[in-house]
Amino acid sequence: MIDPEAMLLWLDRRIASAENWVDTFSSGRKARPAHEIEMKMFDIQAFNEIKTAYLKAVKRKNEMENMNEE
């Protein structure tokens, strides 16, 4: 299993990368087609939802482990 901290860092990098892509390519001379922008925005939303769910799962796992130790 991937270390939770490493997983969260990976998710944060993926989110930051997608946000940077949107900032760079959503307008101006480098603008990409609207459907590409929409796909990246979906990616950002999905990664954020995955991160939230992952944090909840890690918290539950830690709580269960703490209960088992008592």
PyMOL Python script that loads the backbone (N, CA, C, O; Angstrom):
from pymol import cmd

cmd.read_pdbstr("""\
ATOM      1  N   MET A   1       0.849  -1.184   0.000  1.00  0.00           N
ATOM      2  CA  MET A   1       0.000   0.000   0.000  1.00  0.00           C
ATOM      3  C   MET A   1       0.893   1.246   0.000  1.00  0.00           C
ATOM      4  O   MET A   1       1.919   1.296   0.679  1.00  0.00           O
ATOM      5  N   ILE A   2       0.486   2.219  -0.758  1.00  0.00           N
ATOM      6  CA  ILE A   2       1.222   3.490  -0.823  1.00  0.00           C
ATOM      7  C   ILE A   2       1.034   4.232   0.497  1.00  0.00           C
ATOM      8  O   ILE A   2      -0.068   4.293   1.041  1.00  0.00           O
ATOM      9  N   ASP A   3       2.124   4.788   0.995  1.00  0.00           N
ATOM     10  CA  ASP A   3       2.076   5.588   2.212  1.00  0.00           C
ATOM     11  C   ASP A   3       1.059   6.721   2.038  1.00  0.00           C
ATOM     12  O   ASP A   3       1.078   7.409   1.017  1.00  0.00           O
ATOM     13  N   PRO A   4       0.169   6.925   3.019  1.00  0.00           N
ATOM     14  CA  PRO A   4      -0.856   7.972   2.881  1.00  0.00           C
ATOM     15  C   PRO A   4      -0.290   9.361   2.587  1.00  0.00           C
ATOM     16  O   PRO A   4      -0.862  10.105   1.790  1.00  0.00           O
ATOM     17  N   GLU A   5       0.820   9.711   3.219  1.00  0.00           N
ATOM     18  CA  GLU A   5       1.405  11.031   2.954  1.00  0.00           C
ATOM     19  C   GLU A   5       1.870  11.144   1.510  1.00  0.00           C
ATOM     20  O   GLU A   5       1.698  12.186   0.879  1.00  0.00           O
ATOM     21  N   ALA A   6       2.459  10.072   0.987  1.00  0.00           N
ATOM     22  CA  ALA A   6       2.906  10.076  -0.408  1.00  0.00           C
ATOM     23  C   ALA A   6       1.711  10.187  -1.349  1.00  0.00           C
ATOM     24  O   ALA A   6       1.772  10.890  -2.358  1.00  0.00           O
ATOM     25  N   MET A   7       0.630   9.495  -1.017  1.00  0.00           N
ATOM     26  CA  MET A   7      -0.574   9.554  -1.845  1.00  0.00           C
ATOM     27  C   MET A   7      -1.148  10.967  -1.858  1.00  0.00           C
ATOM     28  O   MET A   7      -1.537  11.474  -2.910  1.00  0.00           O
ATOM     29  N   LEU A   8      -1.200  11.597  -0.697  1.00  0.00           N
ATOM     30  CA  LEU A   8      -1.744  12.950  -0.624  1.00  0.00           C
ATOM     31  C   LEU A   8      -0.856  13.945  -1.374  1.00  0.00           C
ATOM     32  O   LEU A   8      -1.359  14.856  -2.032  1.00  0.00           O
ATOM     33  N   LEU A   9       0.452  13.770  -1.275  1.00  0.00           N
ATOM     34  CA  LEU A   9       1.354  14.636  -2.036  1.00  0.00           C
ATOM     35  C   LEU A   9       1.150  14.451  -3.539  1.00  0.00           C
ATOM     36  O   LEU A   9       1.161  15.423  -4.295  1.00  0.00           O
ATOM     37  N   TRP A  10       0.963  13.206  -3.969  1.00  0.00           N
ATOM     38  CA  TRP A  10       0.722  12.924  -5.381  1.00  0.00           C
ATOM     39  C   TRP A  10      -0.575  13.589  -5.833  1.00  0.00           C
ATOM     40  O   TRP A  10      -0.615  14.224  -6.888  1.00  0.00           O
ATOM     41  N   LEU A  11      -1.640  13.446  -5.036  1.00  0.00           N
ATOM     42  CA  LEU A  11      -2.913  14.081  -5.388  1.00  0.00           C
ATOM     43  C   LEU A  11      -2.765  15.602  -5.457  1.00  0.00           C
ATOM     44  O   LEU A  11      -3.271  16.239  -6.381  1.00  0.00           O
ATOM     45  N   ASP A  12      -2.077  16.173  -4.485  1.00  0.00           N
ATOM     46  CA  ASP A  12      -1.869  17.632  -4.489  1.00  0.00           C
ATOM     47  C   ASP A  12      -1.110  18.081  -5.735  1.00  0.00           C
ATOM     48  O   ASP A  12      -1.427  19.118  -6.318  1.00  0.00           O
ATOM     49  N   ARG A  13      -0.105  17.299  -6.144  1.00  0.00           N
ATOM     50  CA  ARG A  13       0.648  17.650  -7.362  1.00  0.00           C
ATOM     51  C   ARG A  13      -0.227  17.536  -8.599  1.00  0.00           C
ATOM     52  O   ARG A  13      -0.141  18.382  -9.489  1.00  0.00           O
ATOM     53  N   ARG A  14      -1.065  16.513  -8.675  1.00  0.00           N
ATOM     54  CA  ARG A  14      -1.971  16.347  -9.820  1.00  0.00           C
ATOM     55  C   ARG A  14      -2.961  17.511  -9.888  1.00  0.00           C
ATOM     56  O   ARG A  14      -3.229  18.039 -10.967  1.00  0.00           O
ATOM     57  N   ILE A  15      -3.502  17.908  -8.740  1.00  0.00           N
ATOM     58  CA  ILE A  15      -4.448  19.032  -8.689  1.00  0.00           C
ATOM     59  C   ILE A  15      -3.739  20.317  -9.122  1.00  0.00           C
ATOM     60  O   ILE A  15      -4.257  21.064  -9.952  1.00  0.00           O
ATOM     61  N   ALA A  16      -2.570  20.572  -8.567  1.00  0.00           N
ATOM     62  CA  ALA A  16      -1.821  21.791  -8.911  1.00  0.00           C
ATOM     63  C   ALA A  16      -1.462  21.808 -10.395  1.00  0.00           C
ATOM     64  O   ALA A  16      -1.532  22.853 -11.041  1.00  0.00           O
ATOM     65  N   SER A  17      -1.080  20.660 -10.931  1.00  0.00           N
ATOM     66  CA  SER A  17      -0.726  20.581 -12.346  1.00  0.00           C
ATOM     67  C   SER A  17      -1.926  20.905 -13.232  1.00  0.00           C
ATOM     68  O   SER A  17      -1.807  21.659 -14.198  1.00  0.00           O
ATOM     69  N   ALA A  18      -3.074  20.336 -12.900  1.00  0.00           N
ATOM     70  CA  ALA A  18      -4.285  20.590 -13.688  1.00  0.00           C
ATOM     71  C   ALA A  18      -4.707  22.053 -13.572  1.00  0.00           C
ATOM     72  O   ALA A  18      -5.118  22.663 -14.559  1.00  0.00           O
ATOM     73  N   GLU A  19      -4.603  22.618 -12.358  1.00  0.00           N
ATOM     74  CA  GLU A  19      -4.951  24.032 -12.176  1.00  0.00           C
ATOM     75  C   GLU A  19      -4.010  24.929 -12.975  1.00  0.00           C
ATOM     76  O   GLU A  19      -4.445  25.908 -13.581  1.00  0.00           O
ATOM     77  N   ASN A  20      -2.740  24.600 -12.974  1.00  0.00           N
ATOM     78  CA  ASN A  20      -1.770  25.371 -13.750  1.00  0.00           C
ATOM     79  C   ASN A  20      -2.085  25.283 -15.244  1.00  0.00           C
ATOM     80  O   ASN A  20      -2.003  26.281 -15.959  1.00  0.00           O
ATOM     81  N   TRP A  21      -2.444  24.089 -15.710  1.00  0.00           N
ATOM     82  CA  TRP A  21      -2.798  23.895 -17.116  1.00  0.00           C
ATOM     83  C   TRP A  21      -3.989  24.781 -17.473  1.00  0.00           C
ATOM     84  O   TRP A  21      -3.984  25.447 -18.508  1.00  0.00           O
ATOM     85  N   VAL A  22      -5.006  24.787 -16.615  1.00  0.00           N
ATOM     86  CA  VAL A  22      -6.198  25.615 -16.886  1.00  0.00           C
ATOM     87  C   VAL A  22      -5.810  27.091 -16.912  1.00  0.00           C
ATOM     88  O   VAL A  22      -6.244  27.831 -17.795  1.00  0.00           O
ATOM     89  N   ASP A  23      -4.995  27.522 -15.950  1.00  0.00           N
ATOM     90  CA  ASP A  23      -4.562  28.924 -15.923  1.00  0.00           C
ATOM     91  C   ASP A  23      -3.807  29.299 -17.203  1.00  0.00           C
ATOM     92  O   ASP A  23      -3.973  30.397 -17.734  1.00  0.00           O
ATOM     93  N   THR A  24      -2.992  28.388 -17.680  1.00  0.00           N
ATOM     94  CA  THR A  24      -2.161  28.655 -18.855  1.00  0.00           C
ATOM     95  C   THR A  24      -2.954  28.626 -20.150  1.00  0.00           C
ATOM     96  O   THR A  24      -2.733  29.455 -21.033  1.00  0.00           O
ATOM     97  N   PHE A  25      -3.876  27.677 -20.270  1.00  0.00           N
ATOM     98  CA  PHE A  25      -4.520  27.412 -21.558  1.00  0.00           C
ATOM     99  C   PHE A  25      -6.006  27.768 -21.649  1.00  0.00           C
ATOM    100  O   PHE A  25      -6.657  27.436 -22.639  1.00  0.00           O
ATOM    101  N   SER A  26      -6.551  28.442 -20.624  1.00  0.00           N
ATOM    102  CA  SER A  26      -7.984  28.754 -20.686  1.00  0.00           C
ATOM    103  C   SER A  26      -8.284  30.045 -21.458  1.00  0.00           C
ATOM    104  O   SER A  26      -9.420  30.271 -21.874  1.00  0.00           O
ATOM    105  N   SER A  27      -7.277  30.877 -21.645  1.00  0.00           N
ATOM    106  CA  SER A  27      -7.518  32.117 -22.397  1.00  0.00           C
ATOM    107  C   SER A  27      -6.216  32.600 -23.021  1.00  0.00           C
ATOM    108  O   SER A  27      -5.135  32.080 -22.744  1.00  0.00           O
ATOM    109  N   GLY A  28      -6.353  33.587 -23.849  1.00  0.00           N
ATOM    110  CA  GLY A  28      -5.175  34.193 -24.469  1.00  0.00           C
ATOM    111  C   GLY A  28      -4.700  33.459 -25.704  1.00  0.00           C
ATOM    112  O   GLY A  28      -5.424  32.672 -26.313  1.00  0.00           O
ATOM    113  N   ARG A  29      -3.479  33.741 -26.044  1.00  0.00           N
ATOM    114  CA  ARG A  29      -2.878  33.214 -27.266  1.00  0.00           C
ATOM    115  C   ARG A  29      -2.752  31.692 -27.260  1.00  0.00           C
ATOM    116  O   ARG A  29      -2.825  31.056 -28.312  1.00  0.00           O
ATOM    117  N   LYS A  30      -2.565  31.110 -26.078  1.00  0.00           N
ATOM    118  CA  LYS A  30      -2.395  29.659 -25.961  1.00  0.00           C
ATOM    119  C   LYS A  30      -3.703  28.914 -25.690  1.00  0.00           C
ATOM    120  O   LYS A  30      -3.681  27.725 -25.373  1.00  0.00           O
ATOM    121  N   ALA A  31      -4.828  29.594 -25.812  1.00  0.00           N
ATOM    122  CA  ALA A  31      -6.122  29.012 -25.437  1.00  0.00           C
ATOM    123  C   ALA A  31      -6.399  27.704 -26.170  1.00  0.00           C
ATOM    124  O   ALA A  31      -6.180  27.586 -27.375  1.00  0.00           O
ATOM    125  N   ARG A  32      -6.884  26.732 -25.415  1.00  0.00           N
ATOM    126  CA  ARG A  32      -7.259  25.433 -25.952  1.00  0.00           C
ATOM    127  C   ARG A  32      -8.780  25.403 -26.133  1.00  0.00           C
ATOM    128  O   ARG A  32      -9.474  26.256 -25.579  1.00  0.00           O
ATOM    129  N   PRO A  33      -9.307  24.449 -26.890  1.00  0.00           N
ATOM    130  CA  PRO A  33     -10.757  24.353 -27.089  1.00  0.00           C
ATOM    131  C   PRO A  33     -11.505  24.174 -25.757  1.00  0.00           C
ATOM    132  O   PRO A  33     -10.977  23.619 -24.793  1.00  0.00           O
ATOM    133  N   ALA A  34     -12.735  24.659 -25.741  1.00  0.00           N
ATOM    134  CA  ALA A  34     -13.543  24.646 -24.521  1.00  0.00           C
ATOM    135  C   ALA A  34     -13.698  23.248 -23.942  1.00  0.00           C
ATOM    136  O   ALA A  34     -13.688  23.085 -22.722  1.00  0.00           O
ATOM    137  N   HIS A  35     -13.842  22.231 -24.797  1.00  0.00           N
ATOM    138  CA  HIS A  35     -14.040  20.879 -24.255  1.00  0.00           C
ATOM    139  C   HIS A  35     -12.794  20.383 -23.520  1.00  0.00           C
ATOM    140  O   HIS A  35     -12.916  19.588 -22.589  1.00  0.00           O
ATOM    141  N   GLU A  36     -11.610  20.829 -23.912  1.00  0.00           N
ATOM    142  CA  GLU A  36     -10.391  20.451 -23.195  1.00  0.00           C
ATOM    143  C   GLU A  36     -10.338  21.129 -21.827  1.00  0.00           C
ATOM    144  O   GLU A  36      -9.931  20.521 -20.837  1.00  0.00           O
ATOM    145  N   ILE A  37     -10.750  22.385 -21.786  1.00  0.00           N
ATOM    146  CA  ILE A  37     -10.805  23.115 -20.513  1.00  0.00           C
ATOM    147  C   ILE A  37     -11.793  22.424 -19.579  1.00  0.00           C
ATOM    148  O   ILE A  37     -11.505  22.225 -18.399  1.00  0.00           O
ATOM    149  N   GLU A  38     -12.957  22.060 -20.112  1.00  0.00           N
ATOM    150  CA  GLU A  38     -13.977  21.382 -19.307  1.00  0.00           C
ATOM    151  C   GLU A  38     -13.461  20.049 -18.766  1.00  0.00           C
ATOM    152  O   GLU A  38     -13.743  19.698 -17.621  1.00  0.00           O
ATOM    153  N   MET A  39     -12.713  19.310 -19.576  1.00  0.00           N
ATOM    154  CA  MET A  39     -12.162  18.029 -19.125  1.00  0.00           C
ATOM    155  C   MET A  39     -11.174  18.238 -17.978  1.00  0.00           C
ATOM    156  O   MET A  39     -11.177  17.480 -17.008  1.00  0.00           O
ATOM    157  N   LYS A  40     -10.329  19.263 -18.088  1.00  0.00           N
ATOM    158  CA  LYS A  40      -9.364  19.541 -17.014  1.00  0.00           C
ATOM    159  C   LYS A  40     -10.078  20.011 -15.750  1.00  0.00           C
ATOM    160  O   LYS A  40      -9.672  19.657 -14.643  1.00  0.00           O
ATOM    161  N   MET A  41     -11.133  20.801 -15.902  1.00  0.00           N
ATOM    162  CA  MET A  41     -11.899  21.240 -14.746  1.00  0.00           C
ATOM    163  C   MET A  41     -12.550  20.033 -14.053  1.00  0.00           C
ATOM    164  O   MET A  41     -12.614  19.971 -12.825  1.00  0.00           O
ATOM    165  N   PHE A  42     -13.026  19.084 -14.854  1.00  0.00           N
ATOM    166  CA  PHE A  42     -13.582  17.856 -14.295  1.00  0.00           C
ATOM    167  C   PHE A  42     -12.494  17.093 -13.545  1.00  0.00           C
ATOM    168  O   PHE A  42     -12.734  16.581 -12.451  1.00  0.00           O
ATOM    169  N   ASP A  43     -11.300  17.017 -14.129  1.00  0.00           N
ATOM    170  CA  ASP A  43     -10.181  16.334 -13.469  1.00  0.00           C
ATOM    171  C   ASP A  43      -9.896  16.956 -12.101  1.00  0.00           C
ATOM    172  O   ASP A  43      -9.697  16.242 -11.118  1.00  0.00           O
ATOM    173  N   ILE A  44      -9.877  18.275 -12.044  1.00  0.00           N
ATOM    174  CA  ILE A  44      -9.622  18.975 -10.781  1.00  0.00           C
ATOM    175  C   ILE A  44     -10.686  18.615  -9.758  1.00  0.00           C
ATOM    176  O   ILE A  44     -10.372  18.299  -8.611  1.00  0.00           O
ATOM    177  N   GLN A  45     -11.945  18.662 -10.175  1.00  0.00           N
ATOM    178  CA  GLN A  45     -13.037  18.328  -9.261  1.00  0.00           C
ATOM    179  C   GLN A  45     -12.922  16.873  -8.802  1.00  0.00           C
ATOM    180  O   GLN A  45     -13.084  16.583  -7.616  1.00  0.00           O
ATOM    181  N   ALA A  46     -12.645  15.966  -9.729  1.00  0.00           N
ATOM    182  CA  ALA A  46     -12.536  14.548  -9.387  1.00  0.00           C
ATOM    183  C   ALA A  46     -11.373  14.308  -8.424  1.00  0.00           C
ATOM    184  O   ALA A  46     -11.533  13.596  -7.433  1.00  0.00           O
ATOM    185  N   PHE A  47     -10.217  14.887  -8.701  1.00  0.00           N
ATOM    186  CA  PHE A  47      -9.073  14.701  -7.802  1.00  0.00           C
ATOM    187  C   PHE A  47      -9.367  15.250  -6.406  1.00  0.00           C
ATOM    188  O   PHE A  47      -8.967  14.648  -5.410  1.00  0.00           O
ATOM    189  N   ASN A  48     -10.058  16.378  -6.326  1.00  0.00           N
ATOM    190  CA  ASN A  48     -10.421  16.928  -5.019  1.00  0.00           C
ATOM    191  C   ASN A  48     -11.385  16.008  -4.279  1.00  0.00           C
ATOM    192  O   ASN A  48     -11.257  15.824  -3.069  1.00  0.00           O
ATOM    193  N   GLU A  49     -12.345  15.432  -4.990  1.00  0.00           N
ATOM    194  CA  GLU A  49     -13.279  14.497  -4.356  1.00  0.00           C
ATOM    195  C   GLU A  49     -12.558  13.222  -3.919  1.00  0.00           C
ATOM    196  O   GLU A  49     -12.837  12.685  -2.847  1.00  0.00           O
ATOM    197  N   ILE A  50     -11.641  12.744  -4.741  1.00  0.00           N
ATOM    198  CA  ILE A  50     -10.845  11.565  -4.381  1.00  0.00           C
ATOM    199  C   ILE A  50     -10.024  11.861  -3.128  1.00  0.00           C
ATOM    200  O   ILE A  50      -9.944  11.032  -2.222  1.00  0.00           O
ATOM    201  N   LYS A  51      -9.418  13.041  -3.081  1.00  0.00           N
ATOM    202  CA  LYS A  51      -8.610  13.426  -1.919  1.00  0.00           C
ATOM    203  C   LYS A  51      -9.466  13.457  -0.657  1.00  0.00           C
ATOM    204  O   LYS A  51      -9.046  12.955   0.386  1.00  0.00           O
ATOM    205  N   THR A  52     -10.656  14.037  -0.739  1.00  0.00           N
ATOM    206  CA  THR A  52     -11.552  14.093   0.415  1.00  0.00           C
ATOM    207  C   THR A  52     -11.928  12.695   0.885  1.00  0.00           C
ATOM    208  O   THR A  52     -11.883  12.407   2.081  1.00  0.00           O
ATOM    209  N   ALA A  53     -12.295  11.830  -0.046  1.00  0.00           N
ATOM    210  CA  ALA A  53     -12.663  10.457   0.299  1.00  0.00           C
ATOM    211  C   ALA A  53     -11.470   9.713   0.892  1.00  0.00           C
ATOM    212  O   ALA A  53     -11.625   8.958   1.851  1.00  0.00           O
ATOM    213  N   TYR A  54     -10.295   9.918   0.333  1.00  0.00           N
ATOM    214  CA  TYR A  54      -9.089   9.254   0.823  1.00  0.00           C
ATOM    215  C   TYR A  54      -8.772   9.699   2.250  1.00  0.00           C
ATOM    216  O   TYR A  54      -8.439   8.873   3.099  1.00  0.00           O
ATOM    217  N   LEU A  55      -8.876  11.001   2.515  1.00  0.00           N
ATOM    218  CA  LEU A  55      -8.632  11.506   3.864  1.00  0.00           C
ATOM    219  C   LEU A  55      -9.605  10.896   4.868  1.00  0.00           C
ATOM    220  O   LEU A  55      -9.207  10.543   5.977  1.00  0.00           O
ATOM    221  N   LYS A  56     -10.861  10.771   4.495  1.00  0.00           N
ATOM    222  CA  LYS A  56     -11.852  10.146   5.369  1.00  0.00           C
ATOM    223  C   LYS A  56     -11.508   8.687   5.627  1.00  0.00           C
ATOM    224  O   LYS A  56     -11.613   8.210   6.757  1.00  0.00           O
ATOM    225  N   ALA A  57     -11.095   7.976   4.580  1.00  0.00           N
ATOM    226  CA  ALA A  57     -10.750   6.562   4.721  1.00  0.00           C
ATOM    227  C   ALA A  57      -9.530   6.380   5.625  1.00  0.00           C
ATOM    228  O   ALA A  57      -9.502   5.474   6.458  1.00  0.00           O
ATOM    229  N   VAL A  58      -8.532   7.234   5.462  1.00  0.00           N
ATOM    230  CA  VAL A  58      -7.339   7.151   6.311  1.00  0.00           C
ATOM    231  C   VAL A  58      -7.711   7.441   7.763  1.00  0.00           C
ATOM    232  O   VAL A  58      -7.233   6.769   8.677  1.00  0.00           O
ATOM    233  N   LYS A  59      -8.556   8.430   7.970  1.00  0.00           N
ATOM    234  CA  LYS A  59      -8.990   8.765   9.325  1.00  0.00           C
ATOM    235  C   LYS A  59      -9.724   7.584   9.949  1.00  0.00           C
ATOM    236  O   LYS A  59      -9.461   7.233  11.099  1.00  0.00           O
ATOM    237  N   ARG A  60     -10.642   6.967   9.206  1.00  0.00           N
ATOM    238  CA  ARG A  60     -11.386   5.798   9.715  1.00  0.00           C
ATOM    239  C   ARG A  60     -10.433   4.655  10.042  1.00  0.00           C
ATOM    240  O   ARG A  60     -10.565   4.007  11.080  1.00  0.00           O
ATOM    241  N   LYS A  61      -9.478   4.411   9.157  1.00  0.00           N
ATOM    242  CA  LYS A  61      -8.511   3.328   9.368  1.00  0.00           C
ATOM    243  C   LYS A  61      -7.718   3.576  10.637  1.00  0.00           C
ATOM    244  O   LYS A  61      -7.521   2.661  11.438  1.00  0.00           O
ATOM    245  N   ASN A  62      -7.258   4.811  10.829  1.00  0.00           N
ATOM    246  CA  ASN A  62      -6.494   5.154  12.033  1.00  0.00           C
ATOM    247  C   ASN A  62      -7.339   5.004  13.287  1.00  0.00           C
ATOM    248  O   ASN A  62      -6.852   4.528  14.312  1.00  0.00           O
ATOM    249  N   GLU A  63      -8.613   5.411  13.211  1.00  0.00           N
ATOM    250  CA  GLU A  63      -9.506   5.266  14.365  1.00  0.00           C
ATOM    251  C   GLU A  63      -9.718   3.797  14.704  1.00  0.00           C
ATOM    252  O   GLU A  63      -9.726   3.422  15.876  1.00  0.00           O
ATOM    253  N   MET A  64      -9.889   2.962  13.676  1.00  0.00           N
ATOM    254  CA  MET A  64     -10.078   1.521  13.912  1.00  0.00           C
ATOM    255  C   MET A  64      -8.825   0.899  14.523  1.00  0.00           C
ATOM    256  O   MET A  64      -8.919   0.074  15.431  1.00  0.00           O
ATOM    257  N   GLU A  65      -7.663   1.292  14.030  1.00  0.00           N
ATOM    258  CA  GLU A  65      -6.413   0.771  14.578  1.00  0.00           C
ATOM    259  C   GLU A  65      -6.243   1.195  16.030  1.00  0.00           C
ATOM    260  O   GLU A  65      -5.776   0.411  16.856  1.00  0.00           O
ATOM    261  N   ASN A  66      -6.624   2.436  16.346  1.00  0.00           N
ATOM    262  CA  ASN A  66      -6.519   2.916  17.720  1.00  0.00           C
ATOM    263  C   ASN A  66      -7.479   2.171  18.630  1.00  0.00           C
ATOM    264  O   ASN A  66      -7.147   1.881  19.779  1.00  0.00           O
ATOM    265  N   MET A  67      -8.672   1.858  18.124  1.00  0.00           N
ATOM    266  CA  MET A  67      -9.652   1.098  18.929  1.00  0.00           C
ATOM    267  C   MET A  67      -9.129  -0.306  19.204  1.00  0.00           C
ATOM    268  O   MET A  67      -9.297  -0.827  20.307  1.00  0.00           O
ATOM    269  N   ASN A  68      -8.498  -0.919  18.212  1.00  0.00           N
ATOM    270  CA  ASN A  68      -7.979  -2.267  18.364  1.00  0.00           C
ATOM    271  C   ASN A  68      -6.801  -2.339  19.329  1.00  0.00           C
ATOM    272  O   ASN A  68      -6.552  -3.382  19.932  1.00  0.00           O
ATOM    273  N   GLU A  69      -6.083  -1.241  19.474  1.00  0.00           N
ATOM    274  CA  GLU A  69      -4.945  -1.198  20.391  1.00  0.00           C
ATOM    275  C   GLU A  69      -5.385  -1.069  21.836  1.00  0.00           C
ATOM    276  O   GLU A  69      -4.638  -1.434  22.744  1.00  0.00           O
ATOM    277  N   GLU A  70      -6.579  -0.559  22.062  1.00  0.00           N
ATOM    278  CA  GLU A  70      -7.052  -0.322  23.439  1.00  0.00           C
ATOM    279  C   GLU A  70      -7.518  -1.574  24.099  1.00  0.00           C
ATOM    280  O   GLU A  70      -7.943  -1.541  25.254  1.00  0.00           O
TER     281      GLU A  70
END
""", "prot")
cmd.dss("prot")
cmd.show_as("cartoon", "prot")
cmd.util.cbc("prot")
cmd.orient("prot")
